[in-house]
Amino acid sequence: MTATVFDVALHFVDTFGFGLCVVVQILTQFQTADITVRIFNFTFGDAKWNSKSP
């Protein structure tokens, strides 16, 4: 049985969807870490971090 365009599209959607979920999870983790660092810097006002910014 030859793969139809529909089968290929479904396979692509499955693969792309899974990859997209992984990317979103990774980005969410990085965003959460970045937000945590920002809150930490804002709360404690670390002078070493603030002096690095232009």
PQR file with spaces between the fields and no chain letter, atoms N, CA, C, O and H, PARSE charges and radii, in Angstrom:
ATOM       1  N    MET     1       0.847   -1.198    0.000 -0.4000 1.5000
ATOM       2  CA   MET     1       0.000    0.000    0.000 -0.0000 2.0000
ATOM       3  C    MET     1       0.884    1.251    0.000  0.5500 1.7000
ATOM       4  O    MET     1       1.746    1.431    0.861 -0.5500 1.4000
ATOM       5  N    THR     2       0.644    2.086   -0.975 -0.4000 1.5000
ATOM       6  CA   THR     2       1.446    3.307   -1.074 -0.0000 2.0000
ATOM       7  C    THR     2       0.883    4.366   -0.136  0.5500 1.7000
ATOM       8  O    THR     2      -0.329    4.463    0.061 -0.5500 1.4000
ATOM       9  H    THR     2      -0.055    1.939   -1.675  0.4000 1.0000
ATOM      10  N    ALA     3       1.776    5.148    0.433 -0.4000 1.5000
ATOM      11  CA   ALA     3       1.358    6.205    1.356 -0.0000 2.0000
ATOM      12  C    ALA     3       0.729    7.346    0.569  0.5500 1.7000
ATOM      13  O    ALA     3       1.307    7.843   -0.398 -0.5500 1.4000
ATOM      14  H    ALA     3       2.760    5.068    0.273  0.4000 1.0000
ATOM      15  N    THR     4      -0.438    7.744    0.988 -0.4000 1.5000
ATOM      16  CA   THR     4      -1.111    8.852    0.322 -0.0000 2.0000
ATOM      17  C    THR     4      -0.632   10.175    0.915  0.5500 1.7000
ATOM      18  O    THR     4       0.062   10.209    1.932 -0.5500 1.4000
ATOM      19  H    THR     4      -0.907    7.340    1.773  0.4000 1.0000
ATOM      20  N    VAL     5      -1.018   11.252    0.258 -0.4000 1.5000
ATOM      21  CA   VAL     5      -0.654   12.572    0.756 -0.0000 2.0000
ATOM      22  C    VAL     5      -1.236   12.785    2.149  0.5500 1.7000
ATOM      23  O    VAL     5      -0.624   13.420    3.007 -0.5500 1.4000
ATOM      24  H    VAL     5      -1.581   11.225   -0.568  0.4000 1.0000
ATOM      25  N    PHE     6      -2.432   12.239    2.354 -0.4000 1.5000
ATOM      26  CA   PHE     6      -3.094   12.382    3.647 -0.0000 2.0000
ATOM      27  C    PHE     6      -2.287   11.676    4.736  0.5500 1.7000
ATOM      28  O    PHE     6      -2.123   12.207    5.835 -0.5500 1.4000
ATOM      29  H    PHE     6      -2.930   11.723    1.657  0.4000 1.0000
ATOM      30  N    ASP     7      -1.779   10.465    4.425 -0.4000 1.5000
ATOM      31  CA   ASP     7      -0.974    9.730    5.401 -0.0000 2.0000
ATOM      32  C    ASP     7       0.293   10.500    5.746  0.5500 1.7000
ATOM      33  O    ASP     7       0.669   10.608    6.913 -0.5500 1.4000
ATOM      34  H    ASP     7      -1.912   10.034    3.533  0.4000 1.0000
ATOM      35  N    VAL     8       0.950   11.037    4.709 -0.4000 1.5000
ATOM      36  CA   VAL     8       2.178   11.793    4.934 -0.0000 2.0000
ATOM      37  C    VAL     8       1.881   13.035    5.775  0.5500 1.7000
ATOM      38  O    VAL     8       2.643   13.381    6.678 -0.5500 1.4000
ATOM      39  H    VAL     8       0.644   10.949    3.761  0.4000 1.0000
ATOM      40  N    ALA     9       0.768   13.699    5.471 -0.4000 1.5000
ATOM      41  CA   ALA     9       0.400   14.893    6.220 -0.0000 2.0000
ATOM      42  C    ALA     9       0.120   14.541    7.678  0.5500 1.7000
ATOM      43  O    ALA     9       0.533   15.264    8.585 -0.5500 1.4000
ATOM      44  H    ALA     9       0.148   13.418    4.738  0.4000 1.0000
ATOM      45  N    LEU    10      -0.578   13.433    7.901 -0.4000 1.5000
ATOM      46  CA   LEU    10      -0.865   13.012    9.270 -0.0000 2.0000
ATOM      47  C    LEU    10       0.424   12.716   10.021  0.5500 1.7000
ATOM      48  O    LEU    10       0.585   13.113   11.175 -0.5500 1.4000
ATOM      49  H    LEU    10      -0.913   12.845    7.164  0.4000 1.0000
ATOM      50  N    HIS    11       1.341   12.018    9.360 -0.4000 1.5000
ATOM      51  CA   HIS    11       2.615   11.688    9.996 -0.0000 2.0000
ATOM      52  C    HIS    11       3.389   12.967   10.323  0.5500 1.7000
ATOM      53  O    HIS    11       3.997   13.086   11.387 -0.5500 1.4000
ATOM      54  H    HIS    11       1.210   11.696    8.422  0.4000 1.0000
ATOM      55  N    PHE    12       3.355   13.914    9.395 -0.4000 1.5000
ATOM      56  CA   PHE    12       4.047   15.188    9.614 -0.0000 2.0000
ATOM      57  C    PHE    12       3.439   15.937   10.799  0.5500 1.7000
ATOM      58  O    PHE    12       4.156   16.492   11.632 -0.5500 1.4000
ATOM      59  H    PHE    12       2.861   13.817    8.531  0.4000 1.0000
ATOM      60  N    VAL    13       2.106   15.943   10.861 -0.4000 1.5000
ATOM      61  CA   VAL    13       1.425   16.637   11.957 -0.0000 2.0000
ATOM      62  C    VAL    13       1.771   15.978   13.286  0.5500 1.7000
ATOM      63  O    VAL    13       2.011   16.664   14.279 -0.5500 1.4000
ATOM      64  H    VAL    13       1.524   15.492   10.185  0.4000 1.0000
ATOM      65  N    ASP    14       1.796   14.638   13.304 -0.4000 1.5000
ATOM      66  CA   ASP    14       2.140   13.928   14.539 -0.0000 2.0000
ATOM      67  C    ASP    14       3.550   14.285   14.979  0.5500 1.7000
ATOM      68  O    ASP    14       3.777   14.627   16.139 -0.5500 1.4000
ATOM      69  H    ASP    14       1.601   14.081   12.497  0.4000 1.0000
ATOM      70  N    THR    15       4.500   14.205   14.046 -0.4000 1.5000
ATOM      71  CA   THR    15       5.891   14.481   14.390 -0.0000 2.0000
ATOM      72  C    THR    15       6.065   15.945   14.783  0.5500 1.7000
ATOM      73  O    THR    15       6.715   16.252   15.782 -0.5500 1.4000
ATOM      74  H    THR    15       4.315   13.927   13.103  0.4000 1.0000
ATOM      75  N    PHE    16       5.487   16.837   14.002 -0.4000 1.5000
ATOM      76  CA   PHE    16       5.628   18.264   14.270 -0.0000 2.0000
ATOM      77  C    PHE    16       4.947   18.631   15.581  0.5500 1.7000
ATOM      78  O    PHE    16       5.465   19.439   16.352 -0.5500 1.4000
ATOM      79  H    PHE    16       4.959   16.588   13.190  0.4000 1.0000
ATOM      80  N    GLY    17       3.778   18.032   15.831 -0.4000 1.5000
ATOM      81  CA   GLY    17       3.057   18.315   17.066 -0.0000 2.0000
ATOM      82  C    GLY    17       3.853   17.883   18.287  0.5500 1.7000
ATOM      83  O    GLY    17       3.917   18.598   19.287 -0.5500 1.4000
ATOM      84  H    GLY    17       3.358   17.376   15.205  0.4000 1.0000
ATOM      85  N    PHE    18       4.463   16.697   18.193 -0.4000 1.5000
ATOM      86  CA   PHE    18       5.266   16.212   19.319 -0.0000 2.0000
ATOM      87  C    PHE    18       6.471   17.120   19.526  0.5500 1.7000
ATOM      88  O    PHE    18       6.788   17.485   20.659 -0.5500 1.4000
ATOM      89  H    PHE    18       4.411   16.116   17.381  0.4000 1.0000
ATOM      90  N    GLY    19       7.140   17.485   18.443 -0.4000 1.5000
ATOM      91  CA   GLY    19       8.295   18.378   18.545 -0.0000 2.0000
ATOM      92  C    GLY    19       7.894   19.730   19.109  0.5500 1.7000
ATOM      93  O    GLY    19       8.623   20.323   19.903 -0.5500 1.4000
ATOM      94  H    GLY    19       6.883   17.189   17.523  0.4000 1.0000
ATOM      95  N    LEU    20       6.727   20.215   18.692 -0.4000 1.5000
ATOM      96  CA   LEU    20       6.257   21.512   19.165 -0.0000 2.0000
ATOM      97  C    LEU    20       5.988   21.453   20.663  0.5500 1.7000
ATOM      98  O    LEU    20       6.304   22.394   21.392 -0.5500 1.4000
ATOM      99  H    LEU    20       6.134   19.734   18.046  0.4000 1.0000
ATOM     100  N    CYS    21       5.400   20.340   21.126 -0.4000 1.5000
ATOM     101  CA   CYS    21       5.135   20.193   22.557 -0.0000 2.0000
ATOM     102  C    CYS    21       6.439   20.220   23.341  0.5500 1.7000
ATOM     103  O    CYS    21       6.521   20.851   24.395 -0.5500 1.4000
ATOM     104  H    CYS    21       5.144   19.576   20.534  0.4000 1.0000
ATOM     105  N    VAL    22       7.464   19.534   22.826 -0.4000 1.5000
ATOM     106  CA   VAL    22       8.757   19.502   23.520 -0.0000 2.0000
ATOM     107  C    VAL    22       9.365   20.896   23.561  0.5500 1.7000
ATOM     108  O    VAL    22       9.873   21.326   24.597 -0.5500 1.4000
ATOM     109  H    VAL    22       7.398   19.021   21.970  0.4000 1.0000
ATOM     110  N    VAL    23       9.313   21.606   22.429 -0.4000 1.5000
ATOM     111  CA   VAL    23       9.877   22.955   22.368 -0.0000 2.0000
ATOM     112  C    VAL    23       9.148   23.882   23.341  0.5500 1.7000
ATOM     113  O    VAL    23       9.778   24.679   24.037 -0.5500 1.4000
ATOM     114  H    VAL    23       8.900   21.256   21.588  0.4000 1.0000
ATOM     115  N    VAL    24       7.821   23.774   23.387 -0.4000 1.5000
ATOM     116  CA   VAL    24       7.039   24.630   24.286 -0.0000 2.0000
ATOM     117  C    VAL    24       7.395   24.335   25.734  0.5500 1.7000
ATOM     118  O    VAL    24       7.506   25.249   26.550 -0.5500 1.4000
ATOM     119  H    VAL    24       7.309   23.126   22.822  0.4000 1.0000
ATOM     120  N    GLN    25       7.576   23.041   26.056 -0.4000 1.5000
ATOM     121  CA   GLN    25       7.932   22.688   27.429 -0.0000 2.0000
ATOM     122  C    GLN    25       9.294   23.263   27.794  0.5500 1.7000
ATOM     123  O    GLN    25       9.479   23.801   28.886 -0.5500 1.4000
ATOM     124  H    GLN    25       7.486   22.298   25.393  0.4000 1.0000
ATOM     125  N    ILE    26      10.256   23.144   26.859 -0.4000 1.5000
ATOM     126  CA   ILE    26      11.602   23.668   27.128 -0.0000 2.0000
ATOM     127  C    ILE    26      11.551   25.183   27.295  0.5500 1.7000
ATOM     128  O    ILE    26      12.158   25.732   28.215 -0.5500 1.4000
ATOM     129  H    ILE    26      10.105   22.708   25.972  0.4000 1.0000
ATOM     130  N    LEU    27      10.822   25.858   26.401 -0.4000 1.5000
ATOM     131  CA   LEU    27      10.729   27.316   26.486 -0.0000 2.0000
ATOM     132  C    LEU    27      10.048   27.734   27.780  0.5500 1.7000
ATOM     133  O    LEU    27      10.436   28.721   28.407 -0.5500 1.4000
ATOM     134  H    LEU    27      10.329   25.411   25.654  0.4000 1.0000
ATOM     135  N    THR    28       9.026   26.971   28.178 -0.4000 1.5000
ATOM     136  CA   THR    28       8.322   27.303   29.419 -0.0000 2.0000
ATOM     137  C    THR    28       9.254   27.163   30.607  0.5500 1.7000
ATOM     138  O    THR    28       9.231   27.992   31.518 -0.5500 1.4000
ATOM     139  H    THR    28       8.711   26.170   27.669  0.4000 1.0000
ATOM     140  N    GLN    29      10.082   26.109   30.606 -0.4000 1.5000
ATOM     141  CA   GLN    29      11.021   25.920   31.700 -0.0000 2.0000
ATOM     142  C    GLN    29      12.025   27.062   31.740  0.5500 1.7000
ATOM     143  O    GLN    29      12.332   27.584   32.811 -0.5500 1.4000
ATOM     144  H    GLN    29      10.101   25.436   29.867  0.4000 1.0000
ATOM     145  N    PHE    30      12.540   27.456   30.568 -0.4000 1.5000
ATOM     146  CA   PHE    30      13.506   28.557   30.522 -0.0000 2.0000
ATOM     147  C    PHE    30      12.841   29.865   30.949  0.5500 1.7000
ATOM     148  O    PHE    30      13.440   30.661   31.673 -0.5500 1.4000
ATOM     149  H    PHE    30      12.291   27.032   29.697  0.4000 1.0000
ATOM     150  N    GLN    31      11.609   30.088   30.505 -0.4000 1.5000
ATOM     151  CA   GLN    31      10.889   31.303   30.887 -0.0000 2.0000
ATOM     152  C    GLN    31      10.673   31.335   32.393  0.5500 1.7000
ATOM     153  O    GLN    31      10.844   32.378   33.026 -0.5500 1.4000
ATOM     154  H    GLN    31      11.122   29.442   29.917  0.4000 1.0000
ATOM     155  N    THR    32      10.295   30.184   32.974 -0.4000 1.5000
ATOM     156  CA   THR    32      10.069   30.128   34.415 -0.0000 2.0000
ATOM     157  C    THR    32      11.354   30.442   35.155  0.5500 1.7000
ATOM     158  O    THR    32      11.341   31.183   36.138 -0.5500 1.4000
ATOM     159  H    THR    32      10.156   29.338   32.460  0.4000 1.0000
ATOM     160  N    ALA    33      12.480   29.878   34.684 -0.4000 1.5000
ATOM     161  CA   ALA    33      13.763   30.144   35.330 -0.0000 2.0000
ATOM     162  C    ALA    33      14.126   31.618   35.189  0.5500 1.7000
ATOM     163  O    ALA    33      14.616   32.233   36.136 -0.5500 1.4000
ATOM     164  H    ALA    33      12.491   29.277   33.885  0.4000 1.0000
ATOM     165  N    ASP    34      13.887   32.185   34.005 -0.4000 1.5000
ATOM     166  CA   ASP    34      14.214   33.593   33.774 -0.0000 2.0000
ATOM     167  C    ASP    34      13.369   34.493   34.666  0.5500 1.7000
ATOM     168  O    ASP    34      13.870   35.458   35.244 -0.5500 1.4000
ATOM     169  H    ASP    34      13.490   31.685   33.235  0.4000 1.0000
ATOM     170  N    ILE    35      12.086   34.170   34.772 -0.4000 1.5000
ATOM     171  CA   ILE    35      11.198   34.961   35.621 -0.0000 2.0000
ATOM     172  C    ILE    35      11.633   34.852   37.079  0.5500 1.7000
ATOM     173  O    ILE    35      11.608   35.837   37.816 -0.5500 1.4000
ATOM     174  H    ILE    35      11.679   33.386   34.302  0.4000 1.0000
ATOM     175  N    THR    36      12.037   33.639   37.496 -0.4000 1.5000
ATOM     176  CA   THR    36      12.504   33.454   38.873 -0.0000 2.0000
ATOM     177  C    THR    36      13.725   34.306   39.138  0.5500 1.7000
ATOM     178  O    THR    36      13.833   34.929   40.194 -0.5500 1.4000
ATOM     179  H    THR    36      12.058   32.838   36.897  0.4000 1.0000
ATOM     180  N    VAL    37      14.659   34.340   38.175 -0.4000 1.5000
ATOM     181  CA   VAL    37      15.865   35.153   38.346 -0.0000 2.0000
ATOM     182  C    VAL    37      15.504   36.630   38.414  0.5500 1.7000
ATOM     183  O    VAL    37      16.056   37.372   39.226 -0.5500 1.4000
ATOM     184  H    VAL    37      14.571   33.834   37.317  0.4000 1.0000
ATOM     185  N    ARG    38      14.574   37.058   37.559 -0.4000 1.5000
ATOM     186  CA   ARG    38      14.170   38.466   37.570 -0.0000 2.0000
ATOM     187  C    ARG    38      13.529   38.839   38.908  0.5500 1.7000
ATOM     188  O    ARG    38      13.818   39.893   39.475 -0.5500 1.4000
ATOM     189  H    ARG    38      14.125   36.455   36.899  0.4000 1.0000
ATOM     190  N    ILE    39      12.654   37.961   39.403 -0.4000 1.5000
ATOM     191  CA   ILE    39      12.002   38.233   40.690 -0.0000 2.0000
ATOM     192  C    ILE    39      13.051   38.269   41.788  0.5500 1.7000
ATOM     193  O    ILE    39      12.997   39.123   42.674 -0.5500 1.4000
ATOM     194  H    ILE    39      12.419   37.105   38.942  0.4000 1.0000
ATOM     195  N    PHE    40      14.014   37.339   41.736 -0.4000 1.5000
ATOM     196  CA   PHE    40      15.072   37.298   42.742 -0.0000 2.0000
ATOM     197  C    PHE    40      15.880   38.588   42.704  0.5500 1.7000
ATOM     198  O    PHE    40      16.170   39.174   43.746 -0.5500 1.4000
ATOM     199  H    PHE    40      14.057   36.645   41.017  0.4000 1.0000
ATOM     200  N    ASN    41      16.246   39.032   41.495 -0.4000 1.5000
ATOM     201  CA   ASN    41      17.030   40.266   41.363 -0.0000 2.0000
ATOM     202  C    ASN    41      16.217   41.473   41.825  0.5500 1.7000
ATOM     203  O    ASN    41      16.743   42.366   42.490 -0.5500 1.4000
ATOM     204  H    ASN    41      16.011   38.556   40.648  0.4000 1.0000
ATOM     205  N    PHE    42      14.938   41.495   41.471 -0.4000 1.5000
ATOM     206  CA   PHE    42      14.093   42.627   41.853 -0.0000 2.0000
ATOM     207  C    PHE    42      13.897   42.663   43.367  0.5500 1.7000
ATOM     208  O    PHE    42      13.873   43.729   43.981 -0.5500 1.4000
ATOM     209  H    PHE    42      14.511   40.769   40.932  0.4000 1.0000
ATOM     210  N    THR    43      13.756   41.452   43.963 -0.4000 1.5000
ATOM     211  CA   THR    43      13.473   41.394   45.401 -0.0000 2.0000
ATOM     212  C    THR    43      14.716   41.727   46.219  0.5500 1.7000
ATOM     213  O    THR    43      14.649   42.509   47.168 -0.5500 1.4000
ATOM     214  H    THR    43      13.775   40.586   43.464  0.4000 1.0000
ATOM     215  N    PHE    44      15.849   41.133   45.849 -0.4000 1.5000
ATOM     216  CA   PHE    44      17.048   41.276   46.677 -0.0000 2.0000
ATOM     217  C    PHE    44      17.996   42.357   46.158  0.5500 1.7000
ATOM     218  O    PHE    44      18.880   42.807   46.887 -0.5500 1.4000
ATOM     219  H    PHE    44      15.902   40.498   45.078  0.4000 1.0000
ATOM     220  N    GLY    45      17.814   42.784   44.884 -0.4000 1.5000
ATOM     221  CA   GLY    45      18.630   43.867   44.340 -0.0000 2.0000
ATOM     222  C    GLY    45      20.117   43.560   44.384  0.5500 1.7000
ATOM     223  O    GLY    45      20.897   44.329   44.947 -0.5500 1.4000
ATOM     224  H    GLY    45      17.096   42.418   44.292  0.4000 1.0000
ATOM     225  N    ASP    46      20.516   42.431   43.787 -0.4000 1.5000
ATOM     226  CA   ASP    46      21.924   42.040   43.818 -0.0000 2.0000
ATOM     227  C    ASP    46      22.756   43.061   43.040  0.5500 1.7000
ATOM     228  O    ASP    46      22.524   43.262   41.848 -0.5500 1.4000
ATOM     229  H    ASP    46      19.883   41.807   43.329  0.4000 1.0000
ATOM     230  N    ALA    47      23.715   43.703   43.698 -0.4000 1.5000
ATOM     231  CA   ALA    47      24.506   44.760   43.063 -0.0000 2.0000
ATOM     232  C    ALA    47      25.379   44.199   41.953  0.5500 1.7000
ATOM     233  O    ALA    47      25.626   44.888   40.963 -0.5500 1.4000
ATOM     234  H    ALA    47      23.903   43.539   44.666  0.4000 1.0000
ATOM     235  N    LYS    48      25.855   42.960   42.094 -0.4000 1.5000
ATOM     236  CA   LYS    48      26.724   42.374   41.067 -0.0000 2.0000
ATOM     237  C    LYS    48      25.965   42.211   39.755  0.5500 1.7000
ATOM     238  O    LYS    48      26.516   42.458   38.681 -0.5500 1.4000
ATOM     239  H    LYS    48      25.654   42.401   42.899  0.4000 1.0000
ATOM     240  N    TRP    49      24.686   41.791   39.839 -0.4000 1.5000
ATOM     241  CA   TRP    49      23.889   41.631   38.622 -0.0000 2.0000
ATOM     242  C    TRP    49      23.573   42.993   38.011  0.5500 1.7000
ATOM     243  O    TRP    49      23.627   43.156   36.792 -0.5500 1.4000
ATOM     244  H    TRP    49      24.238   41.591   40.711  0.4000 1.0000
ATOM     245  N    ASN    50      23.247   43.958   38.846 -0.4000 1.5000
ATOM     246  CA   ASN    50      22.841   45.264   38.341 -0.0000 2.0000
ATOM     247  C    ASN    50      24.012   46.014   37.699  0.5500 1.7000
ATOM     248  O    ASN    50      23.804   46.796   36.771 -0.5500 1.4000
ATOM     249  H    ASN    50      23.203   43.825   39.836  0.4000 1.0000
ATOM     250  N    SER    51      25.231   45.788   38.178 -0.4000 1.5000
ATOM     251  CA   SER    51      26.376   46.522   37.660 -0.0000 2.0000
ATOM     252  C    SER    51      26.768   46.030   36.269  0.5500 1.7000
ATOM     253  O    SER    51      27.435   46.749   35.524 -0.5500 1.4000
ATOM     254  H    SER    51      25.400   45.153   38.931  0.4000 1.0000
ATOM     255  N    LYS    52      26.348   44.783   35.904 -0.4000 1.5000
ATOM     256  CA   LYS    52      26.711   44.244   34.593 -0.0000 2.0000
ATOM     257  C    LYS    52      25.872   44.876   33.489  0.5500 1.7000
ATOM     258  O    LYS    52      26.340   44.989   32.356 -0.5500 1.4000
ATOM     259  H    LYS    52      25.807   44.199   36.509  0.4000 1.0000
ATOM     260  N    SER    53      24.658   45.286   33.789 -0.4000 1.5000
ATOM     261  CA   SER    53      23.802   45.852   32.760 -0.0000 2.0000
ATOM     262  C    SER    53      24.263   47.258   32.401  0.5500 1.7000
ATOM     263  O    SER    53      24.657   48.012   33.290 -0.5500 1.4000
ATOM     264  H    SER    53      24.278   45.195   34.709  0.4000 1.0000
ATOM     265  N    PRO    54      24.226   47.632   31.130 -0.5600 1.5000
ATOM     266  CA   PRO    54      24.689   48.951   30.695  0.2800 2.0000
ATOM     267  C    PRO    54      23.820   50.087   31.213  0.5500 1.7000
ATOM     268  O    PRO    54      24.091   51.253   30.925 -0.5500 1.4000
